[in-house]
Amino acid sequence: MSAAIDVEGTAVVQLSLPSSSVADITQKLHDATEATPIALRHRCLFSMRNMATDIAFPVLAQTLDSEPRSQLLRHEVAYALGQMRSEKASAMLREVATNPNEHAMVRHEAAEALGAIADTSEETTQTLQALVKSPEAPRELRETAALAIRRINKRKAEALTESANAAAPSPYLSVDPADPLDPSTSTETLEQTLLGGDDEGGIS
């Protein structure tokens, strides 16, 4: 099996595994007993993410839906689904992000993943807008939803204009929740912006 993950249009990972290895990784990832250490399950998770195939998506979706032991692992599954940038994950991520019974950490990562996918559907936009305005949503979730909306809107604008100023692919092989500032930005400006609590475009 051979597949590549695509981040902002750039192929960055190639992973080849026989079917037996895929089955073994799946088994270990879904083993919520103490027999499989959580560190090994995380390694299995990111092996699946790097496949970026139709096999990986249902395995990760099942983990997000039914993992009974580790909220941290579910958080990382949501992250991985966002990095894979498959809109097939959008419906599940919307459900997780809006579920008040979910752990706030998992809800936050589901919202961030929707931004990473840059799903431009009306359902996703409405979901994120509702989270930003929800007084019941934790602040970190509202802030994440605001960032996701900004990223989706920016990608929409870039698609319409085919802008030469589109964000360059991340050198860290990830889809980030916000684009970096211009490389020429001074360290002093970066420090002032970071420490000054600038909420431009965010929430109050």
Solvent accessible surface area in square Angstrom, and as a share of the most:
residue,aa,sasa,rsa
1,M,81,0.36
2,S,74,0.48
3,A,16,0.12
4,A,46,0.36
5,I,5,0.03
6,D,69,0.36
7,V,4,0.02
8,E,42,0.19
9,G,63,0.61
10,T,57,0.33
11,A,74,0.57
12,V,39,0.22
13,V,35,0.20
14,Q,116,0.51
15,L,46,0.23
16,S,73,0.47
17,L,34,0.17
18,P,81,0.51
19,S,87,0.56
20,S,83,0.53
21,S,33,0.21
22,V,12,0.07
23,A,64,0.49
24,D,68,0.35
25,I,24,0.12
26,T,31,0.18
27,Q,104,0.46
28,K,57,0.24
29,L,0,0.00
30,H,57,0.25
31,D,24,0.12
32,A,27,0.21
33,T,79,0.46
34,E,143,0.64
35,A,87,0.67
36,T,9,0.05
37,P,76,0.48
38,I,61,0.31
39,A,66,0.51
40,L,55,0.27
41,R,1,0.00
42,H,35,0.16
43,R,178,0.65
44,C,7,0.04
45,L,0,0.00
46,F,57,0.24
47,S,33,0.22
48,M,0,0.00
49,R,42,0.15
50,N,31,0.16
51,M,3,0.01
52,A,31,0.24
53,T,30,0.18
54,D,109,0.57
55,I,74,0.37
56,A,0,0.00
57,F,34,0.14
58,P,69,0.43
59,V,17,0.10
60,L,0,0.00
61,A,12,0.10
62,Q,99,0.44
63,T,3,0.02
64,L,0,0.00
65,D,105,0.54
66,S,66,0.43
67,E,16,0.07
68,P,108,0.68
69,R,85,0.31
70,S,16,0.10
71,Q,70,0.31
72,L,93,0.46
73,L,0,0.00
74,R,18,0.07
75,H,29,0.13
76,E,32,0.14
77,V,0,0.00
78,A,0,0.00
79,Y,55,0.21
80,A,0,0.00
81,L,2,0.01
82,G,1,0.01
83,Q,6,0.03
84,M,24,0.11
85,R,71,0.26
86,S,26,0.17
87,E,106,0.47
88,K,108,0.46
89,A,1,0.00
90,S,4,0.03
91,A,63,0.49
92,M,47,0.21
93,L,0,0.00
94,R,46,0.17
95,E,125,0.56
96,V,11,0.06
97,A,0,0.00
98,T,60,0.35
99,N,50,0.26
100,P,106,0.67
101,N,138,0.71
102,E,31,0.14
103,H,91,0.41
104,A,31,0.24
105,M,60,0.27
106,V,0,0.00
107,R,20,0.07
108,H,47,0.21
109,E,7,0.03
110,A,0,0.00
111,A,0,0.00
112,E,33,0.15
113,A,2,0.02
114,L,0,0.00
115,G,2,0.02
116,A,5,0.04
117,I,8,0.04
118,A,13,0.10
119,D,5,0.03
120,T,69,0.40
121,S,37,0.24
122,E,111,0.50
123,E,100,0.45
124,T,0,0.00
125,T,22,0.13
126,Q,102,0.45
127,T,21,0.12
128,L,0,0.00
129,Q,76,0.34
130,A,59,0.46
131,L,8,0.04
132,V,34,0.20
133,K,162,0.69
134,S,27,0.17
135,P,117,0.74
136,E,146,0.65
137,A,6,0.05
138,P,39,0.25
139,R,106,0.39
140,E,83,0.37
141,L,0,0.00
142,R,51,0.19
143,E,63,0.28
144,T,8,0.05
145,A,0,0.00
146,A,9,0.07
147,L,68,0.34
148,A,4,0.03
149,I,29,0.15
150,R,122,0.45
151,R,12,0.04
152,I,4,0.02
153,N,76,0.39
154,K,81,0.35
155,R,33,0.12
156,K,72,0.30
157,A,52,0.40
158,E,26,0.12
159,A,78,0.60
160,L,153,0.76
161,T,96,0.56
162,E,154,0.69
163,S,37,0.24
164,A,109,0.84
165,N,136,0.70
166,A,46,0.36
167,A,30,0.23
168,A,83,0.64
169,P,63,0.39
170,S,19,0.12
171,P,110,0.69
172,Y,181,0.69
173,L,93,0.46
174,S,19,0.12
175,V,6,0.04
176,D,54,0.28
177,P,51,0.32
178,A,54,0.42
179,D,48,0.25
180,P,111,0.70
181,L,99,0.49
182,D,89,0.46
183,P,136,0.86
184,S,96,0.62
185,T,36,0.21
186,S,51,0.33
187,T,100,0.58
188,E,110,0.49
189,T,62,0.36
190,L,79,0.39
191,E,94,0.42
192,Q,130,0.58
193,T,59,0.34
194,L,145,0.72
195,L,134,0.67
196,G,61,0.58
197,G,56,0.54
198,D,90,0.46
199,D,72,0.37
200,E,128,0.57
201,G,52,0.50
202,G,40,0.39
203,I,22,0.11
204,S,125,0.81
